Amino acid sequence: MPRRGKKYADAKLRVPPGEKFEPDEAVKLVRELAFASFDETVDVSVRLGVDPRKADQIVRDTVVLPHGTGKETRVLVLAEGDKAKEAEEAGADYVGSEYLEKIQGGWLDFDVAVATPDLMGKVGPLGRILGPRGLMPTPKAGTVTFDVGRAVSEIKAGKIEYRVDKTGNVHAPIGKVSFEEEQLAENFQAFMDSILRARPAAAKGTYIRSVTISSTLGPGVAVEPGLFRRRAA
């Protein structure tokens, strides 16, 4: 286990052991506990009552955060003709099928890739490169589409993709410490609403088991999970 510094230890002491907070209170405390010299990212971790080993219990979806993530997202659009022009007008950073060859050569200077369905035959072989890095376009994430303008606009506006990991946890960024408390709270609520909507029909028992918010270097602050159980009911 990595050793923690004095600043972290001091911040940890300000989190009452075992206490679970209302969302607004948790967001406020996370901002107060941030101590890094840079603008830390605020992350949410949710432990779900699902078995990720079973295909019918995989939780994966996208959500557009009302106030974005605070990070500039570099978008690559693999398209040709009018669709390439549409992507450029929507603000894509890189556009064109010529980037297929660049990716094969090791170029990966982008955060999200969007592709039109007609090019997926050429994009597919790049799965061994893009897949492990979470960069492969997929219909589920809305990144395989002919509506490239909308896809680019949503990503630039703060659309994120999340997926449950093998331990049953979902992690996602919901903004920066520099955001207003109200902005972080609204982003957090939008994310949790999406998690609730994404509940698999096969999931039994308690779905939301724990919720924790933290900044990049700060300690975790637990949110009362029962609030979301009632909301789901």
Helices and strands as residue ranges (DSSP letters): H 6-13, H 23-33, E 41-48, G 55-57, E 60-64, E 75-78, H 82-90, E 94-95, H 99-104, E 112-115, G 117-119, H 120-123, G 124-126, H 127-130, G 131-133, H 148-157, E 159-163, E 169-176, H 181-197, E 208-215, E 221-223, H 226-232
